[in-house]
């Protein structure tokens, strides 16, 4: 069992905040991600008012249970309510399977890598380039 570690990742592109996730996202570790997201959101409130993205680099995520999935959906809703976007970058096959089985892949924005996630995008266009139809 690997407790979740969350670390901010510096990048020079766009208006995205990137957090790298390593380990297991479950009942025992959901507070780690929730706290890290709260720090980003508080920092965002202190900055200029503009649309931004929170990118979660999921390439190091080894496990995600229903509590972790619930937290991801809660974070997405919280960001959407503030006019911001949650992007999951580099989802592992296990995470992708979980998202597909639950239908969460239809509401969460997924991209292949962090470099794609941090590129500026139109607020009306999905970052994945899918038109939804």
Secondary structure, DSSP 8 states (H G I E B T S, - for coil): --B-EEEEE---STTEEEEEEEEEESTTTHHHHHHHHHHHHHHHHHS-S---EEEEEEEEEEEE-HHHHHHHHHHHHHHHHTT-EEEEES--HHHHHHHHHHTGGGTSEEES-HHHHTS---TTS-TT-----
